[in-house]
Amino acid sequence: MNSRAAILARIARQVGRLPSHARADDAASADRNVDVVDVHSSQKNQADGLRPVEASAHGSTLLSPEEADACITRFTALAAATQMTVARVAAPDAVPAAVLEYLRAGAMAPGIVIDPTLRVDTAQWDRAGLSWTCGDTRADGDVYVSAGLAAIAECGAVVLASGQERALRNDFLARTHIVVVAADRLLPGFADLWALLRRRPAGELLPRTFCLITGPSRTADLGVPAKLGAHGPARVHVLLLGS
């Protein structure tokens, strides 16, 4: 099977239209591609003291406490290098207070727009004294609190995914973006992300769009000082949940 046929076969398989005789070839091709990614990413992570991870039944990573701390340290350092801030929260009920603390530290008004897929009891936002709403964000005018699919220690990136309940445009329109990521979804490398996606529950489709965020939006013109917030959020703050 050539490269074009392999790509088309994968697409067809996702929509349930792949002929049965082609599935074995497609699976073999996919395995070969994954092996290449795993080898290259694993070599880099081993040099940094990180290893590919195993997974629990619900898809979270199984790392030793030392490995988890190494991932958090690396992710935090790389995030800081791109002017993205990171904080740790123990439980979902603590998220609103952590959001309020961040807003106060930045002298921002306590008003937010919430991602409908963020699993935090709405009463907790009220108790924290936050003014909140669910819906679309105004361009360059709102604080948006969203749920991240995962984070990658290898490059200090947050992974966002589209879905039926959320539009990715909100992640790019708000002036300030706060992303909540489960600490057990902080992955050592890219290969672990693909493995996580392969372990999704039966019948769950892949997200249509993925975005990897590495810090606030900024200009990138040569010879010109970078300006934050040029084409999207000027501030990105990550809350590692359960860490």
N, C-alpha and C positions, 0 to 999 in steps of 0.2 A: 504494500500500500504506500503510495507516494504521499508527500506532505499535504498536498491539497486535499486528497481523498481522506486522509486521517482527520484533518480539521473539520471537513464537512460531516464525516461520520460521527464525530463527537457532538456536533451541533444537533444532528439528527437524533442521536441517542437521548439528548436532554429533552427533546420534545416528543419522544416516543415514536419516532418514525424510522428508526434504523432497522433494516432487514436483519433477520436473525443470523444469516450466514456472515454478516460483516462484523458482528460484535466481538468475536474472538480476535480478529485482526486489530480492531480499534483498541481493545483492552491491552493487547500486547504493545501497540504503539504508544499508548498512554503510559504504560509501565516503563517503557524505555525512556520517555521524556522525563518522567518523575525521577527515575534513577539518576539522570544527569544532574537535575536540580539538587537532589539530596546530597550527592557526592560533593559538588562544588560548595554548597552552603555549609555542609558538615565540616569540610576542611577548614573553612574560615572560622567557624564557631569554635572548633577545637583549639585553634590558635589563641582564641580569646577566653578560653576556659569554659565555654558553653558547649552543650551537647544537644542533639536532637532529642525531643521529649517523647515520653509515652503519654497515654491519655487515659482518663477515667471513662466510665460508661457514658457520662453526659458531655464528654468532649473537652473538659478542662485538662490542663497540663498536670503531669505528675512529676514534680521536681523535688529534690531534697531541699531542706531549708537553706542550705548553703548555696545551691544553684539558683533558687528563687531570689535570694538576696543579691547574687551576682547579676542576674537579669535586671533587677530593679536599679541597681547601681549604674549599670551600663546604660540602660534606657534613660535614666534621669540625667546622666552626664551628657548624652547626645542630644536630649531634648533641650537642655540648658544652652548648648552650643548654637541652637537655632532660635533661641529666645522663647522657647515653650516651657511653661512652668508645670511642675508636678507636685501633687500632694497625695497623701494616703488617708483613706477613711476606712473605719472598721466594718460598717454595716450600712445597708441602704437608708435606714432611718437617719444616719448621720450626714447624708449627702446634702440636704438643704442647709444645714448649719455650716458645712464646709463651703458651699456656694456663697452664702451670705458673708462669711469671713473673707473670702476672696474679693467680693465686690467692695466691701468696706475698705480693705487694704488698698484698692485701686481708686477709692473715692468715687465709686460708681453707684448709681441709683439702684435700689433693691427691686428691680423689675426684670422679669425673665420670660422667655418663651421656652416651653418644654417640649421636647421630642415625645410624641405619644407612645413610643416603644420603651421609654425609660421606666423601669419597674420600681418606682418609688411612690409610696402612699401619698396621695395628693394632700391629705390633711397635714403631713409633715411640712409641706411648703408654707401652709398657713401658720403653723406653730412657729416657724422660723421668722415670721414677719415679712415674707417675700410676697410681692405682687406678681402673679404668674398667669399665664394663659397658654393654651395649646393652639397651634396654627402656624401660619406663615410668618416669617420674620421680615422686617423692613430692611431694605438695603442700607448697610452701614449705620443702623440705628438701634439694634437690639442686642441683648445678651441671650444666646441660645445655648440651652443645656441639652446635650444629646447622648445617646448610648453608642459606644464604640463596639465594633465586633471583636477587636483584638488590638494588641500592640506588639511591636517587634523590637526586641532589645538590640538586634544586630545593627539597626540603622536609626533607632530612636523615632520610629514612625507609629502613628495611630491609624488603624484600619477602620474605615467606615464602609457600610454596605447599604445599598438601597433596599427597599421593601415595599409591600403594599400599603403599610401604615405610615411610611415616612418618605419624604422627598429630600434627596441629597442637596437640593439647591439651598435649603435653609442653612446647611453647614457652611456655605460660602457667602451668604448674604449678610449674616450678622456681623456687627462690629467686634463683638467678643464671643468666642466660642469656648464653651466648657464641655469636655468630653469625659463621660464616666465609663471606665473600662474595668471589668472584673480582673483582679490580680492574677487569678489562675488562667487568664487568657493573655497574659504577658509572655510571649513566645520568644525563645532564643533567636530563631532565624526565619527566613522566608519559607524554607522547606517545611517548617512546622505549621505555617499558615495553610499551605496546600493540604497537608495531612489533616488538619482540623476540618477543612471543608469537605474532604472525602469522608469524614466520619459523621457528617450531618445525618439527622434522623431519616429513615426511609420515607420517601414521598416528599421530602422538603427540597424545593428547587434551589439551585444556586441563585444568589442575588444577581440582578441584571448588571449592576455597576459596583465596582469597588473603587475606593479612593484611599490613598495613603497620604497622610498629612504629616509633614515634618516642619512644624513651626508656623508662625503667622505668615500671611501673604506679604510679599515684598517685591519691589522693583528689582530688576536684574540687569540694568543697562551698564555696559562697561564704562568705567571712568566716572560714574555718577554714584554718590553715596546712596545706599539702599534706604528706601522709605517703606516702613511697615504699613500694612493695611491698604496697599495700592489697588489690589484686585480682589479683596476678601477680608477676612477677619484680621484686625491689627493685634489681637491678643488671643492666644490659645492656651488653655489651662486644662491639665489632665488630672482627673481624680481616679486613683487606683483603689478599687473597691474590694474590701476584704483582705487588705494587706496589713 
